[in-house]
Amino acid sequence: MARARRSYEDLSPSHARRRKAALLARSALVGALLFVAYSLLPLNVSETAGVALLVGGLIVIGVVLAWQVRAIVDAPFPRLRGLQTLITGIPLLLVVFAAVIYVTGQQQPDSFTEPMDKIGALYFTVTVFSTVGFGDITAKTDLARTLVTIQMLFNLVVIGLAAKVVFGAVDVGQKKRSAEHREEPEVQHPAEPAID
């Protein structure tokens, strides 16, 4: 007999804690690997390659989000999978925009109020994402302002639409798990007679 999928609510407290810890550890590892890749990748490319990096990065983010939504719906623990999607998706978004900001700063040094290295690009990207905007680094050229505007709009989409999609997928996945749980036939023990 196939082992039935259990919902998160059916787990013992210790098993639930282990699942959460494994999820957080895996998500943190993926996030850390994204930042390590960003710091190690040679990003001294042309301006045209920077545009390709932005377009390709946004496509990758869209594909990953679509794949994750499908995985959330089919996951035995949709809430945990939804949390994992958010924990790994945000660093991916930050790394893509930091790489594009870095390339722009390298190709057009006057694009920002400070010379742009990888740490500065990541810092600037995070301040834009978090809407803190300290003002120590600002976009000066039309290209830089356009990129920052795209990032701000994309951030709104991520915070609003993507979160709604992820949480909607969690809801669908939980309803699917509940329906499967209700449809499981009760197993009768051989010693018990069937009740008609």
N, C-alpha and C positions, 0 to 999 in steps of 0.2 A: 504494500500500500504506500502510495506517495506520502511523504511527510507534509503535513498541512503547514502553510505559512502562518506564522503567528503575528499578531499586531503588537505594536510597541506596548500597549496597555497590558498585554498578557505576560510581559516579562517580569521576572522577579526584580526587586529593587537593585540587587547586586549585578544582575545581568544587564539591566538597563544602564547602570553606571558604566559598566565595561564597554557597552556599545557606544555610549556617548563619548567616553574617553578615546576609544579607537577612532571614532569619527573625527573628533577634534584633532587628534594626532595626525591622522591622514590628511585632513584639510590643511593643517598648519604646515605639514611637509610639502604639500603641493604649492602652497603660497610661498614658502621659503625657496623652493626650487625655481619658481617663476622669477623671484627677485635675484637669485644667484645667476640665472640665465641672462637676465637683463644686464647685470653688472659684468658678465664675462663676454657677452656677444660683442664682436667688433661692429660698431654702428657708425663707422666713418664712411658713409655712403653719400651718393649724390642726392640732390634735392628731389629728383624724379623718383629715386628709390625710396625716399622718405614718404612721398605721396603713396607709393605702392605699399609701403609698410603700414600706413594708416588704413588704407582701403582693405588690405589683406588682414590686418589685425581686427578690424571691425567685422569682417566676414567670419573670421575664426571665432570671435566672441558670439556672433549670432548662431553659428553652427553648434558651438559648445552649449549655449543656452537651450537651443532646440533639443539637443541630445539629452541634456540634463532634465528637461521637463518630461520627456518621454520616460527617462529612468525613474523619475520621482513617481509618476503614475503607476509604474510597474513594480516599484520597490516594496518589499515587505514592511519597511519602516519609512513611510513617506515623509514624516516630519524630519527625521534625521537626514534623509537624503536632500530635502529642501534646504536645511541648514548648511549641509556640505556644499551645495550649489552656491549659496551666497558667500560662504567663507572662501571658496576658491575662485569664484567669478569676479569678485571685486579686485583682488590682486591682479588678475589677468587684464582687466580694464585699465588699472593704474599703470601696469607695465607697458601696455600698448601705447598709451598716451605719453608716458615718460620717454619712451624711445623716440616717438615722433617729435616731441619738444626738444630732445637732445639733438637729433639730426638737424632740426631747424636752426637751433642755436649754433651748431657747428658750421652749417652752410651759410648762414646769414648772422654773423656775430652781433650785429646791431638790432636783432629782433627783440631782445629782452634787455632790461635795465642792468643786468649783470651777465658776465660770460657764463655760458651754460655747460656745466659738466654733468656727468650722470647723476650724481647725488643731487645737484641743484635742480635738474629736470624732474627727478622723482619727488623732491620736496615741493616744487612748484605744482606738480600734478596733484599731489595729495592735498595741498592747500586749496586748489581749485575744486577738487572733488568734495572736500569737507565744507566748502563755502566759507572757510575762515578768511582767506585773502588778506594776509598780513600787510601786503603792499610793498614788501621789500624787493620782490621780483615782479615786474609787470611786463606785459607784452607791449612793444613799441611800434612794430611794423604791421601793415595790413595782413600779411601772411600769418604772423604770430597771433594777432587778434582773431583771425578767422579760425585758426586751430583751437584756440582757447574757447571760442564761442561754440565750436563743434563739440569740444569736450564737455562744456557746461550743459549743452542740450542733451548730449548722450548721458550725462550723469542724471539729469532729470528723468530720462527714459528708464535708466537702470533703477533708480530709486522708486519711481512710480510704477511704470508698466512691468518691468522685469520682476519686481517684487510681487506685484499682483499676479503675474503669470506663475511664478514659483509657488506662491501660497495657494493659488487656484489649483495647481497640479497636486500639491499636498492634499488639499481637500478631496479632489477626485480620487487620488490614491487611497486615502483613508476610507472613502465610501466604497471603493472597489474591494478593499480588504474586509470591510464590514459585511458586504454582500457575500463574499466568498466564505466568510466565517459562518454566516447564517445558513448558507446552502450546504455546508458539510453535513453529510448524513450521520446520525448518531449511531455509534457502534454498539451493537447489543452483544452482551456476553453470552456464550453458548449455554450457560446454566439458566439464563433467564428466558422464559417463554415470551414469544412475541405477543404484543397486545393488539387485538383487532379492533 
